Amino acid sequence: MIPTLNEAGNLPYVLNTIPAWVDEVLIVDGRSSDDTLRVARVLRPDVRIIHETTPGKGAAMRAGFDAAKGDFIIALDADGSMDGSRIPAFYAALANGAEYVKGTRFGPGAGSEDFTRFRRLGDHGISLLIRVLFGGRYSDATYGYVGVRKSAVARIGVDSPGFEVETLIGIRAARARLTTAEVPCFEAKRIHGVSNLHALRDGLRIFSTIVKERLRRYRVVDC
């Protein structure tokens, strides 16, 4: 699953890194005004495209989780920062029993070309809060390369529209006590275009999400 918004320049790289054996490539598009959809269809004629009118990455993730047909759902960004060659590692973790697989930019073979000191400090702080408040032991709380079993989607219940969705999914997975694994990943810089992420603004949204989740009554959805 790949959320997109005006990513025509980056899709050639992203789609060409996805292994040929992947059963379904799902593009969730947030009303792109460039050639994103045409490029996707040319490069991958079997692509499924979902049109999401609600703005925000979280809305796209929810639509993708709902629409995906496979037992395993792996989500990556469309900006070229995430390498589809890591999909087999996510698949292997899910096949070996994990219900939620978290990409991490820390650990052997991992890293980032795009981590500022401010973002790195913020991520460590968020990871610590999630561990203390929810028991989630993640080395990287804000990275959006994730894998989820379709059977666990309802137990996560994505209902947040923005970039805070990555943190929300991790919190919900911890509260639902999903079996979790981490996969080391390397984050490259965005290839083309400008990111919609704003470190301070979205950091505050993440902190607000953590507070709301801590105060929210939680009931595990029966599957």
PyMOL CGO cylinders between C-alpha atoms (Angstrom):
from pymol import cmd
from pymol.cgo import CYLINDER

trace = [
    CYLINDER, 0.00, 0.00, 0.00, 1.36, 3.40, -1.05, 0.3, 1, 1, 1, 1, 1, 1,
    CYLINDER, 1.36, 3.40, -1.05, -0.35, 6.69, -0.11, 0.3, 1, 1, 1, 1, 1, 1,
    CYLINDER, -0.35, 6.69, -0.11, 0.25, 9.31, -2.82, 0.3, 1, 1, 1, 1, 1, 1,
    CYLINDER, 0.25, 9.31, -2.82, -0.22, 13.02, -3.39, 0.3, 1, 1, 1, 1, 1, 1,
    CYLINDER, -0.22, 13.02, -3.39, 1.55, 14.44, -6.45, 0.3, 1, 1, 1, 1, 1, 1,
    CYLINDER, 1.55, 14.44, -6.45, 4.34, 11.86, -6.50, 0.3, 1, 1, 1, 1, 1, 1,
    CYLINDER, 4.34, 11.86, -6.50, 4.68, 11.31, -10.27, 0.3, 1, 1, 1, 1, 1, 1,
    CYLINDER, 4.68, 11.31, -10.27, 8.41, 12.05, -10.15, 0.3, 1, 1, 1, 1, 1, 1,
    CYLINDER, 8.41, 12.05, -10.15, 9.07, 9.52, -7.37, 0.3, 1, 1, 1, 1, 1, 1,
    CYLINDER, 9.07, 9.52, -7.37, 6.86, 6.59, -8.34, 0.3, 1, 1, 1, 1, 1, 1,
    CYLINDER, 6.86, 6.59, -8.34, 9.23, 5.22, -11.01, 0.3, 1, 1, 1, 1, 1, 1,
    CYLINDER, 9.23, 5.22, -11.01, 11.81, 4.54, -8.30, 0.3, 1, 1, 1, 1, 1, 1,
    CYLINDER, 11.81, 4.54, -8.30, 9.33, 3.32, -5.67, 0.3, 1, 1, 1, 1, 1, 1,
    CYLINDER, 9.33, 3.32, -5.67, 7.38, 0.94, -7.90, 0.3, 1, 1, 1, 1, 1, 1,
    CYLINDER, 7.38, 0.94, -7.90, 10.53, -0.50, -9.46, 0.3, 1, 1, 1, 1, 1, 1,
    CYLINDER, 10.53, -0.50, -9.46, 11.86, -1.51, -6.04, 0.3, 1, 1, 1, 1, 1, 1,
    CYLINDER, 11.86, -1.51, -6.04, 8.77, -3.57, -5.19, 0.3, 1, 1, 1, 1, 1, 1,
    CYLINDER, 8.77, -3.57, -5.19, 9.36, -7.32, -5.71, 0.3, 1, 1, 1, 1, 1, 1,
    CYLINDER, 9.36, -7.32, -5.71, 7.53, -8.85, -8.66, 0.3, 1, 1, 1, 1, 1, 1,
    CYLINDER, 7.53, -8.85, -8.66, 5.95, -11.53, -6.45, 0.3, 1, 1, 1, 1, 1, 1,
    CYLINDER, 5.95, -11.53, -6.45, 3.87, -9.00, -4.48, 0.3, 1, 1, 1, 1, 1, 1,
    CYLINDER, 3.87, -9.00, -4.48, 0.24, -9.97, -5.13, 0.3, 1, 1, 1, 1, 1, 1,
    CYLINDER, 0.24, -9.97, -5.13, -1.36, -6.54, -4.89, 0.3, 1, 1, 1, 1, 1, 1,
    CYLINDER, -1.36, -6.54, -4.89, 0.02, -3.03, -5.28, 0.3, 1, 1, 1, 1, 1, 1,
    CYLINDER, 0.02, -3.03, -5.28, -2.47, -0.55, -3.85, 0.3, 1, 1, 1, 1, 1, 1,
    CYLINDER, -2.47, -0.55, -3.85, -2.16, 3.18, -4.49, 0.3, 1, 1, 1, 1, 1, 1,
    CYLINDER, -2.16, 3.18, -4.49, -4.28, 5.37, -2.19, 0.3, 1, 1, 1, 1, 1, 1,
    CYLINDER, -4.28, 5.37, -2.19, -4.34, 8.75, -3.88, 0.3, 1, 1, 1, 1, 1, 1,
    CYLINDER, -4.34, 8.75, -3.88, -5.34, 11.98, -2.19, 0.3, 1, 1, 1, 1, 1, 1,
    CYLINDER, -5.34, 11.98, -2.19, -6.50, 13.93, -5.24, 0.3, 1, 1, 1, 1, 1, 1,
    CYLINDER, -6.50, 13.93, -5.24, -3.16, 14.31, -7.04, 0.3, 1, 1, 1, 1, 1, 1,
    CYLINDER, -3.16, 14.31, -7.04, -3.08, 17.07, -9.66, 0.3, 1, 1, 1, 1, 1, 1,
    CYLINDER, -3.08, 17.07, -9.66, -0.01, 15.75, -11.51, 0.3, 1, 1, 1, 1, 1, 1,
    CYLINDER, -0.01, 15.75, -11.51, 0.54, 12.52, -13.48, 0.3, 1, 1, 1, 1, 1, 1,
    CYLINDER, 0.54, 12.52, -13.48, 0.78, 10.28, -10.41, 0.3, 1, 1, 1, 1, 1, 1,
    CYLINDER, 0.78, 10.28, -10.41, -2.02, 7.93, -11.46, 0.3, 1, 1, 1, 1, 1, 1,
    CYLINDER, -2.02, 7.93, -11.46, -0.99, 7.74, -15.12, 0.3, 1, 1, 1, 1, 1, 1,
    CYLINDER, -0.99, 7.74, -15.12, 2.61, 6.94, -14.14, 0.3, 1, 1, 1, 1, 1, 1,
    CYLINDER, 2.61, 6.94, -14.14, 1.40, 4.27, -11.71, 0.3, 1, 1, 1, 1, 1, 1,
    CYLINDER, 1.40, 4.27, -11.71, -0.72, 2.57, -14.38, 0.3, 1, 1, 1, 1, 1, 1,
    CYLINDER, -0.72, 2.57, -14.38, 2.07, 2.66, -16.97, 0.3, 1, 1, 1, 1, 1, 1,
    CYLINDER, 2.07, 2.66, -16.97, 4.67, 1.22, -14.63, 0.3, 1, 1, 1, 1, 1, 1,
    CYLINDER, 4.67, 1.22, -14.63, 2.39, -1.27, -12.94, 0.3, 1, 1, 1, 1, 1, 1,
    CYLINDER, 2.39, -1.27, -12.94, -0.68, -2.11, -15.11, 0.3, 1, 1, 1, 1, 1, 1,
    CYLINDER, -0.68, -2.11, -15.11, -2.07, -4.33, -12.36, 0.3, 1, 1, 1, 1, 1, 1,
    CYLINDER, -2.07, -4.33, -12.36, -2.09, -1.52, -9.76, 0.3, 1, 1, 1, 1, 1, 1,
    CYLINDER, -2.09, -1.52, -9.76, -5.29, -0.92, -7.78, 0.3, 1, 1, 1, 1, 1, 1,
    CYLINDER, -5.29, -0.92, -7.78, -6.08, 2.74, -7.20, 0.3, 1, 1, 1, 1, 1, 1,
    CYLINDER, -6.08, 2.74, -7.20, -8.23, 4.01, -4.35, 0.3, 1, 1, 1, 1, 1, 1,
    CYLINDER, -8.23, 4.01, -4.35, -9.35, 7.64, -4.47, 0.3, 1, 1, 1, 1, 1, 1,
    CYLINDER, -9.35, 7.64, -4.47, -9.41, 9.20, -0.99, 0.3, 1, 1, 1, 1, 1, 1,
    CYLINDER, -9.41, 9.20, -0.99, -11.07, 12.62, -0.73, 0.3, 1, 1, 1, 1, 1, 1,
    CYLINDER, -11.07, 12.62, -0.73, -10.27, 13.22, 2.95, 0.3, 1, 1, 1, 1, 1, 1,
    CYLINDER, -10.27, 13.22, 2.95, -6.89, 14.98, 3.19, 0.3, 1, 1, 1, 1, 1, 1,
    CYLINDER, -6.89, 14.98, 3.19, -4.03, 13.58, 5.26, 0.3, 1, 1, 1, 1, 1, 1,
    CYLINDER, -4.03, 13.58, 5.26, -1.82, 10.53, 5.41, 0.3, 1, 1, 1, 1, 1, 1,
    CYLINDER, -1.82, 10.53, 5.41, -3.88, 8.96, 8.18, 0.3, 1, 1, 1, 1, 1, 1,
    CYLINDER, -3.88, 8.96, 8.18, -7.01, 9.05, 6.04, 0.3, 1, 1, 1, 1, 1, 1,
    CYLINDER, -7.01, 9.05, 6.04, -5.09, 7.39, 3.20, 0.3, 1, 1, 1, 1, 1, 1,
    CYLINDER, -5.09, 7.39, 3.20, -3.74, 4.68, 5.52, 0.3, 1, 1, 1, 1, 1, 1,
    CYLINDER, -3.74, 4.68, 5.52, -7.21, 3.89, 6.82, 0.3, 1, 1, 1, 1, 1, 1,
    CYLINDER, -7.21, 3.89, 6.82, -8.62, 3.66, 3.30, 0.3, 1, 1, 1, 1, 1, 1,
    CYLINDER, -8.62, 3.66, 3.30, -5.77, 1.38, 2.27, 0.3, 1, 1, 1, 1, 1, 1,
    CYLINDER, -5.77, 1.38, 2.27, -6.13, -0.92, 5.25, 0.3, 1, 1, 1, 1, 1, 1,
    CYLINDER, -6.13, -0.92, 5.25, -9.84, -1.24, 4.55, 0.3, 1, 1, 1, 1, 1, 1,
    CYLINDER, -9.84, -1.24, 4.55, -9.40, -1.85, 0.81, 0.3, 1, 1, 1, 1, 1, 1,
    CYLINDER, -9.40, -1.85, 0.81, -6.46, -4.26, 0.89, 0.3, 1, 1, 1, 1, 1, 1,
    CYLINDER, -6.46, -4.26, 0.89, -7.36, -7.85, -0.01, 0.3, 1, 1, 1, 1, 1, 1,
    CYLINDER, -7.36, -7.85, -0.01, -4.26, -9.72, 1.13, 0.3, 1, 1, 1, 1, 1, 1,
    CYLINDER, -4.26, -9.72, 1.13, -3.60, -11.31, 4.51, 0.3, 1, 1, 1, 1, 1, 1,
    CYLINDER, -3.60, -11.31, 4.51, -0.45, -9.19, 4.95, 0.3, 1, 1, 1, 1, 1, 1,
    CYLINDER, -0.45, -9.19, 4.95, -0.45, -5.41, 4.33, 0.3, 1, 1, 1, 1, 1, 1,
    CYLINDER, -0.45, -5.41, 4.33, 2.84, -3.55, 3.98, 0.3, 1, 1, 1, 1, 1, 1,
    CYLINDER, 2.84, -3.55, 3.98, 2.75, 0.25, 3.74, 0.3, 1, 1, 1, 1, 1, 1,
    CYLINDER, 2.75, 0.25, 3.74, 5.53, 2.48, 2.47, 0.3, 1, 1, 1, 1, 1, 1,
    CYLINDER, 5.53, 2.48, 2.47, 5.82, 6.11, 1.41, 0.3, 1, 1, 1, 1, 1, 1,
    CYLINDER, 5.82, 6.11, 1.41, 5.79, 7.30, -2.20, 0.3, 1, 1, 1, 1, 1, 1,
    CYLINDER, 5.79, 7.30, -2.20, 8.59, 9.86, -1.91, 0.3, 1, 1, 1, 1, 1, 1,
    CYLINDER, 8.59, 9.86, -1.91, 11.50, 7.50, -2.55, 0.3, 1, 1, 1, 1, 1, 1,
    CYLINDER, 11.50, 7.50, -2.55, 12.72, 7.53, 1.05, 0.3, 1, 1, 1, 1, 1, 1,
    CYLINDER, 12.72, 7.53, 1.05, 11.69, 3.91, 1.63, 0.3, 1, 1, 1, 1, 1, 1,
    CYLINDER, 11.69, 3.91, 1.63, 13.11, 1.00, -0.35, 0.3, 1, 1, 1, 1, 1, 1,
    CYLINDER, 13.11, 1.00, -0.35, 10.71, -1.68, -1.55, 0.3, 1, 1, 1, 1, 1, 1,
    CYLINDER, 10.71, -1.68, -1.55, 13.55, -4.20, -1.39, 0.3, 1, 1, 1, 1, 1, 1,
    CYLINDER, 13.55, -4.20, -1.39, 12.88, -4.37, 2.38, 0.3, 1, 1, 1, 1, 1, 1,
    CYLINDER, 12.88, -4.37, 2.38, 9.39, -5.81, 1.75, 0.3, 1, 1, 1, 1, 1, 1,
    CYLINDER, 9.39, -5.81, 1.75, 10.64, -9.43, 1.96, 0.3, 1, 1, 1, 1, 1, 1,
    CYLINDER, 10.64, -9.43, 1.96, 11.90, -8.74, 5.50, 0.3, 1, 1, 1, 1, 1, 1,
    CYLINDER, 11.90, -8.74, 5.50, 8.50, -7.38, 6.52, 0.3, 1, 1, 1, 1, 1, 1,
    CYLINDER, 8.50, -7.38, 6.52, 6.77, -10.33, 4.86, 0.3, 1, 1, 1, 1, 1, 1,
    CYLINDER, 6.77, -10.33, 4.86, 9.05, -12.81, 6.62, 0.3, 1, 1, 1, 1, 1, 1,
    CYLINDER, 9.05, -12.81, 6.62, 8.31, -11.26, 10.02, 0.3, 1, 1, 1, 1, 1, 1,
    CYLINDER, 8.31, -11.26, 10.02, 4.55, -11.43, 9.38, 0.3, 1, 1, 1, 1, 1, 1,
    CYLINDER, 4.55, -11.43, 9.38, 4.80, -15.00, 8.07, 0.3, 1, 1, 1, 1, 1, 1,
    CYLINDER, 4.80, -15.00, 8.07, 6.72, -15.97, 11.21, 0.3, 1, 1, 1, 1, 1, 1,
    CYLINDER, 6.72, -15.97, 11.21, 3.88, -14.87, 13.47, 0.3, 1, 1, 1, 1, 1, 1,
    CYLINDER, 3.88, -14.87, 13.47, 4.14, -11.10, 13.91, 0.3, 1, 1, 1, 1, 1, 1,
    CYLINDER, 4.14, -11.10, 13.91, 0.85, -9.22, 13.72, 0.3, 1, 1, 1, 1, 1, 1,
    CYLINDER, 0.85, -9.22, 13.72, 2.50, -5.80, 13.51, 0.3, 1, 1, 1, 1, 1, 1,
    CYLINDER, 2.50, -5.80, 13.51, 5.91, -5.10, 11.98, 0.3, 1, 1, 1, 1, 1, 1,
    CYLINDER, 5.91, -5.10, 11.98, 7.61, -1.75, 12.60, 0.3, 1, 1, 1, 1, 1, 1,
    CYLINDER, 7.61, -1.75, 12.60, 10.35, -0.38, 10.41, 0.3, 1, 1, 1, 1, 1, 1,
    CYLINDER, 10.35, -0.38, 10.41, 13.17, 1.22, 12.39, 0.3, 1, 1, 1, 1, 1, 1,
    CYLINDER, 13.17, 1.22, 12.39, 15.97, 3.60, 11.40, 0.3, 1, 1, 1, 1, 1, 1,
    CYLINDER, 15.97, 3.60, 11.40, 18.08, 2.35, 14.32, 0.3, 1, 1, 1, 1, 1, 1,
    CYLINDER, 18.08, 2.35, 14.32, 20.05, -0.87, 14.57, 0.3, 1, 1, 1, 1, 1, 1,
    CYLINDER, 20.05, -0.87, 14.57, 22.34, -2.93, 12.31, 0.3, 1, 1, 1, 1, 1, 1,
    CYLINDER, 22.34, -2.93, 12.31, 22.09, -1.84, 8.68, 0.3, 1, 1, 1, 1, 1, 1,
    CYLINDER, 22.09, -1.84, 8.68, 19.61, 0.94, 9.47, 0.3, 1, 1, 1, 1, 1, 1,
    CYLINDER, 19.61, 0.94, 9.47, 20.02, 4.69, 9.26, 0.3, 1, 1, 1, 1, 1, 1,
    CYLINDER, 20.02, 4.69, 9.26, 18.74, 7.91, 7.77, 0.3, 1, 1, 1, 1, 1, 1,
    CYLINDER, 18.74, 7.91, 7.77, 19.89, 10.65, 5.43, 0.3, 1, 1, 1, 1, 1, 1,
    CYLINDER, 19.89, 10.65, 5.43, 17.00, 12.86, 6.51, 0.3, 1, 1, 1, 1, 1, 1,
    CYLINDER, 17.00, 12.86, 6.51, 17.08, 12.78, 10.32, 0.3, 1, 1, 1, 1, 1, 1,
    CYLINDER, 17.08, 12.78, 10.32, 17.84, 16.20, 11.80, 0.3, 1, 1, 1, 1, 1, 1,
    CYLINDER, 17.84, 16.20, 11.80, 19.07, 16.39, 15.38, 0.3, 1, 1, 1, 1, 1, 1,
    CYLINDER, 19.07, 16.39, 15.38, 15.71, 17.87, 16.40, 0.3, 1, 1, 1, 1, 1, 1,
    CYLINDER, 15.71, 17.87, 16.40, 13.73, 15.04, 14.78, 0.3, 1, 1, 1, 1, 1, 1,
    CYLINDER, 13.73, 15.04, 14.78, 16.02, 12.37, 16.24, 0.3, 1, 1, 1, 1, 1, 1,
    CYLINDER, 16.02, 12.37, 16.24, 15.64, 13.81, 19.74, 0.3, 1, 1, 1, 1, 1, 1,
    CYLINDER, 15.64, 13.81, 19.74, 11.87, 14.04, 19.27, 0.3, 1, 1, 1, 1, 1, 1,
    CYLINDER, 11.87, 14.04, 19.27, 11.64, 10.44, 18.11, 0.3, 1, 1, 1, 1, 1, 1,
    CYLINDER, 11.64, 10.44, 18.11, 13.60, 9.17, 21.13, 0.3, 1, 1, 1, 1, 1, 1,
    CYLINDER, 13.60, 9.17, 21.13, 11.30, 11.15, 23.43, 0.3, 1, 1, 1, 1, 1, 1,
    CYLINDER, 11.30, 11.15, 23.43, 8.16, 9.79, 21.75, 0.3, 1, 1, 1, 1, 1, 1,
    CYLINDER, 8.16, 9.79, 21.75, 9.50, 6.22, 21.90, 0.3, 1, 1, 1, 1, 1, 1,
    CYLINDER, 9.50, 6.22, 21.90, 10.14, 6.65, 25.62, 0.3, 1, 1, 1, 1, 1, 1,
    CYLINDER, 10.14, 6.65, 25.62, 6.63, 8.00, 26.25, 0.3, 1, 1, 1, 1, 1, 1,
    CYLINDER, 6.63, 8.00, 26.25, 5.06, 5.10, 24.37, 0.3, 1, 1, 1, 1, 1, 1,
    CYLINDER, 5.06, 5.10, 24.37, 7.10, 2.63, 26.41, 0.3, 1, 1, 1, 1, 1, 1,
    CYLINDER, 7.10, 2.63, 26.41, 6.20, 4.23, 29.75, 0.3, 1, 1, 1, 1, 1, 1,
    CYLINDER, 6.20, 4.23, 29.75, 2.53, 4.91, 29.02, 0.3, 1, 1, 1, 1, 1, 1,
    CYLINDER, 2.53, 4.91, 29.02, 1.56, 1.97, 26.82, 0.3, 1, 1, 1, 1, 1, 1,
    CYLINDER, 1.56, 1.97, 26.82, 4.28, -0.66, 27.10, 0.3, 1, 1, 1, 1, 1, 1,
    CYLINDER, 4.28, -0.66, 27.10, 5.25, -0.41, 23.43, 0.3, 1, 1, 1, 1, 1, 1,
    CYLINDER, 5.25, -0.41, 23.43, 8.94, -1.21, 23.07, 0.3, 1, 1, 1, 1, 1, 1,
    CYLINDER, 8.94, -1.21, 23.07, 9.78, 0.49, 19.77, 0.3, 1, 1, 1, 1, 1, 1,
    CYLINDER, 9.78, 0.49, 19.77, 13.20, 1.80, 18.87, 0.3, 1, 1, 1, 1, 1, 1,
    CYLINDER, 13.20, 1.80, 18.87, 11.63, 4.17, 16.30, 0.3, 1, 1, 1, 1, 1, 1,
    CYLINDER, 11.63, 4.17, 16.30, 8.16, 5.56, 17.00, 0.3, 1, 1, 1, 1, 1, 1,
    CYLINDER, 8.16, 5.56, 17.00, 7.62, 7.85, 14.02, 0.3, 1, 1, 1, 1, 1, 1,
    CYLINDER, 7.62, 7.85, 14.02, 8.80, 5.86, 10.99, 0.3, 1, 1, 1, 1, 1, 1,
    CYLINDER, 8.80, 5.86, 10.99, 5.99, 5.01, 8.58, 0.3, 1, 1, 1, 1, 1, 1,
    CYLINDER, 5.99, 5.01, 8.58, 7.27, 1.81, 6.96, 0.3, 1, 1, 1, 1, 1, 1,
    CYLINDER, 7.27, 1.81, 6.96, 4.96, -0.76, 8.57, 0.3, 1, 1, 1, 1, 1, 1,
    CYLINDER, 4.96, -0.76, 8.57, 3.42, -4.19, 8.07, 0.3, 1, 1, 1, 1, 1, 1,
    CYLINDER, 3.42, -4.19, 8.07, 0.12, -5.37, 9.55, 0.3, 1, 1, 1, 1, 1, 1,
    CYLINDER, 0.12, -5.37, 9.55, -1.88, -8.56, 9.34, 0.3, 1, 1, 1, 1, 1, 1,
    CYLINDER, -1.88, -8.56, 9.34, -5.28, -7.90, 7.78, 0.3, 1, 1, 1, 1, 1, 1,
    CYLINDER, -5.28, -7.90, 7.78, -6.85, -9.72, 10.73, 0.3, 1, 1, 1, 1, 1, 1,
    CYLINDER, -6.85, -9.72, 10.73, -5.32, -7.15, 13.11, 0.3, 1, 1, 1, 1, 1, 1,
    CYLINDER, -5.32, -7.15, 13.11, -6.50, -4.01, 11.30, 0.3, 1, 1, 1, 1, 1, 1,
    CYLINDER, -6.50, -4.01, 11.30, -9.76, -3.73, 13.25, 0.3, 1, 1, 1, 1, 1, 1,
    CYLINDER, -9.76, -3.73, 13.25, -7.85, -4.03, 16.54, 0.3, 1, 1, 1, 1, 1, 1,
    CYLINDER, -7.85, -4.03, 16.54, -5.76, -1.00, 15.58, 0.3, 1, 1, 1, 1, 1, 1,
    CYLINDER, -5.76, -1.00, 15.58, -8.66, 1.09, 14.34, 0.3, 1, 1, 1, 1, 1, 1,
    CYLINDER, -8.66, 1.09, 14.34, -6.96, 3.94, 12.47, 0.3, 1, 1, 1, 1, 1, 1,
    CYLINDER, -6.96, 3.94, 12.47, -9.00, 7.11, 13.00, 0.3, 1, 1, 1, 1, 1, 1,
    CYLINDER, -9.00, 7.11, 13.00, -6.41, 9.89, 12.83, 0.3, 1, 1, 1, 1, 1, 1,
    CYLINDER, -6.41, 9.89, 12.83, -6.01, 11.88, 9.59, 0.3, 1, 1, 1, 1, 1, 1,
    CYLINDER, -6.01, 11.88, 9.59, -2.46, 13.29, 9.69, 0.3, 1, 1, 1, 1, 1, 1,
    CYLINDER, -2.46, 13.29, 9.69, 1.20, 12.25, 9.94, 0.3, 1, 1, 1, 1, 1, 1,
    CYLINDER, 1.20, 12.25, 9.94, 0.63, 11.30, 13.57, 0.3, 1, 1, 1, 1, 1, 1,
    CYLINDER, 0.63, 11.30, 13.57, -0.94, 8.09, 12.24, 0.3, 1, 1, 1, 1, 1, 1,
    CYLINDER, -0.94, 8.09, 12.24, 2.40, 6.22, 12.43, 0.3, 1, 1, 1, 1, 1, 1,
    CYLINDER, 2.40, 6.22, 12.43, 2.61, 6.86, 16.17, 0.3, 1, 1, 1, 1, 1, 1,
    CYLINDER, 2.61, 6.86, 16.17, -1.08, 6.11, 16.65, 0.3, 1, 1, 1, 1, 1, 1,
    CYLINDER, -1.08, 6.11, 16.65, -0.75, 2.71, 14.96, 0.3, 1, 1, 1, 1, 1, 1,
    CYLINDER, -0.75, 2.71, 14.96, 2.17, 1.84, 17.24, 0.3, 1, 1, 1, 1, 1, 1,
    CYLINDER, 2.17, 1.84, 17.24, 0.21, 2.84, 20.34, 0.3, 1, 1, 1, 1, 1, 1,
    CYLINDER, 0.21, 2.84, 20.34, -2.89, 0.92, 19.30, 0.3, 1, 1, 1, 1, 1, 1,
    CYLINDER, -2.89, 0.92, 19.30, -0.79, -2.15, 18.45, 0.3, 1, 1, 1, 1, 1, 1,
    CYLINDER, -0.79, -2.15, 18.45, 0.77, -2.02, 21.92, 0.3, 1, 1, 1, 1, 1, 1,
    CYLINDER, 0.77, -2.02, 21.92, -2.60, -1.61, 23.64, 0.3, 1, 1, 1, 1, 1, 1,
    CYLINDER, -2.60, -1.61, 23.64, -4.06, -4.48, 21.64, 0.3, 1, 1, 1, 1, 1, 1,
    CYLINDER, -4.06, -4.48, 21.64, -1.01, -6.57, 22.62, 0.3, 1, 1, 1, 1, 1, 1,
    CYLINDER, -1.01, -6.57, 22.62, -0.26, -7.47, 19.02, 0.3, 1, 1, 1, 1, 1, 1,
    CYLINDER, -0.26, -7.47, 19.02, 2.76, -9.67, 18.46, 0.3, 1, 1, 1, 1, 1, 1,
    CYLINDER, 2.76, -9.67, 18.46, 5.35, -7.19, 17.20, 0.3, 1, 1, 1, 1, 1, 1,
    CYLINDER, 5.35, -7.19, 17.20, 8.65, -7.27, 15.33, 0.3, 1, 1, 1, 1, 1, 1,
    CYLINDER, 8.65, -7.27, 15.33, 11.02, -4.60, 14.01, 0.3, 1, 1, 1, 1, 1, 1,
    CYLINDER, 11.02, -4.60, 14.01, 12.81, -4.48, 10.66, 0.3, 1, 1, 1, 1, 1, 1,
    CYLINDER, 12.81, -4.48, 10.66, 15.93, -2.28, 10.24, 0.3, 1, 1, 1, 1, 1, 1,
    CYLINDER, 15.93, -2.28, 10.24, 15.52, 0.16, 7.34, 0.3, 1, 1, 1, 1, 1, 1,
    CYLINDER, 15.52, 0.16, 7.34, 17.50, 2.94, 5.74, 0.3, 1, 1, 1, 1, 1, 1,
    CYLINDER, 17.50, 2.94, 5.74, 15.70, 6.24, 5.11, 0.3, 1, 1, 1, 1, 1, 1,
    CYLINDER, 15.70, 6.24, 5.11, 16.90, 8.12, 2.04, 0.3, 1, 1, 1, 1, 1, 1,
    CYLINDER, 16.90, 8.12, 2.04, 16.10, 11.72, 1.25, 0.3, 1, 1, 1, 1, 1, 1,
    CYLINDER, 16.10, 11.72, 1.25, 12.97, 12.50, -0.75, 0.3, 1, 1, 1, 1, 1, 1,
    CYLINDER, 12.97, 12.50, -0.75, 13.88, 12.29, -4.44, 0.3, 1, 1, 1, 1, 1, 1,
    CYLINDER, 13.88, 12.29, -4.44, 11.58, 14.96, -5.91, 0.3, 1, 1, 1, 1, 1, 1,
    CYLINDER, 11.58, 14.96, -5.91, 9.24, 17.55, -4.45, 0.3, 1, 1, 1, 1, 1, 1,
    CYLINDER, 9.24, 17.55, -4.45, 8.80, 18.96, -0.98, 0.3, 1, 1, 1, 1, 1, 1,
    CYLINDER, 8.80, 18.96, -0.98, 7.56, 17.01, 2.02, 0.3, 1, 1, 1, 1, 1, 1,
    CYLINDER, 7.56, 17.01, 2.02, 4.30, 18.00, 3.70, 0.3, 1, 1, 1, 1, 1, 1,
    CYLINDER, 4.30, 18.00, 3.70, 5.82, 17.03, 7.05, 0.3, 1, 1, 1, 1, 1, 1,
    CYLINDER, 5.82, 17.03, 7.05, 6.51, 19.90, 9.47, 0.3, 1, 1, 1, 1, 1, 1,
    CYLINDER, 6.51, 19.90, 9.47, 8.64, 18.73, 12.39, 0.3, 1, 1, 1, 1, 1, 1,
    CYLINDER, 8.64, 18.73, 12.39, 7.33, 21.14, 15.05, 0.3, 1, 1, 1, 1, 1, 1,
    CYLINDER, 7.33, 21.14, 15.05, 3.67, 21.21, 13.98, 0.3, 1, 1, 1, 1, 1, 1,
    CYLINDER, 3.67, 21.21, 13.98, 3.42, 17.46, 13.48, 0.3, 1, 1, 1, 1, 1, 1,
    CYLINDER, 3.42, 17.46, 13.48, 5.45, 16.84, 16.63, 0.3, 1, 1, 1, 1, 1, 1,
    CYLINDER, 5.45, 16.84, 16.63, 2.82, 18.72, 18.60, 0.3, 1, 1, 1, 1, 1, 1,
    CYLINDER, 2.82, 18.72, 18.60, 0.07, 16.68, 16.89, 0.3, 1, 1, 1, 1, 1, 1,
    CYLINDER, 0.07, 16.68, 16.89, 1.88, 13.50, 17.89, 0.3, 1, 1, 1, 1, 1, 1,
    CYLINDER, 1.88, 13.50, 17.89, 2.16, 14.65, 21.50, 0.3, 1, 1, 1, 1, 1, 1,
    CYLINDER, 2.16, 14.65, 21.50, -1.55, 15.53, 21.50, 0.3, 1, 1, 1, 1, 1, 1,
    CYLINDER, -1.55, 15.53, 21.50, -2.34, 12.07, 20.11, 0.3, 1, 1, 1, 1, 1, 1,
    CYLINDER, -2.34, 12.07, 20.11, -0.33, 10.40, 22.88, 0.3, 1, 1, 1, 1, 1, 1,
    CYLINDER, -0.33, 10.40, 22.88, -2.19, 12.36, 25.56, 0.3, 1, 1, 1, 1, 1, 1,
    CYLINDER, -2.19, 12.36, 25.56, -5.59, 11.59, 24.03, 0.3, 1, 1, 1, 1, 1, 1,
    CYLINDER, -5.59, 11.59, 24.03, -4.77, 7.89, 23.74, 0.3, 1, 1, 1, 1, 1, 1,
    CYLINDER, -4.77, 7.89, 23.74, -3.62, 7.77, 27.38, 0.3, 1, 1, 1, 1, 1, 1,
    CYLINDER, -3.62, 7.77, 27.38, -6.92, 9.29, 28.50, 0.3, 1, 1, 1, 1, 1, 1,
    CYLINDER, -6.92, 9.29, 28.50, -9.08, 7.24, 26.13, 0.3, 1, 1, 1, 1, 1, 1,
    CYLINDER, -9.08, 7.24, 26.13, -10.92, 4.18, 27.34, 0.3, 1, 1, 1, 1, 1, 1,
    CYLINDER, -10.92, 4.18, 27.34, -9.75, 1.20, 25.34, 0.3, 1, 1, 1, 1, 1, 1,
    CYLINDER, -9.75, 1.20, 25.34, -11.54, -1.98, 24.39, 0.3, 1, 1, 1, 1, 1, 1,
    CYLINDER, -11.54, -1.98, 24.39, -9.90, -4.66, 22.26, 0.3, 1, 1, 1, 1, 1, 1,
    CYLINDER, -9.90, -4.66, 22.26, -12.03, -5.50, 19.23, 0.3, 1, 1, 1, 1, 1, 1,
    CYLINDER, -12.03, -5.50, 19.23, -12.90, -9.19, 19.05, 0.3, 1, 1, 1, 1, 1, 1,
    CYLINDER, -12.90, -9.19, 19.05, -11.84, -10.78, 15.77, 0.3, 1, 1, 1, 1, 1, 1,
]
cmd.load_cgo(trace, "trace")
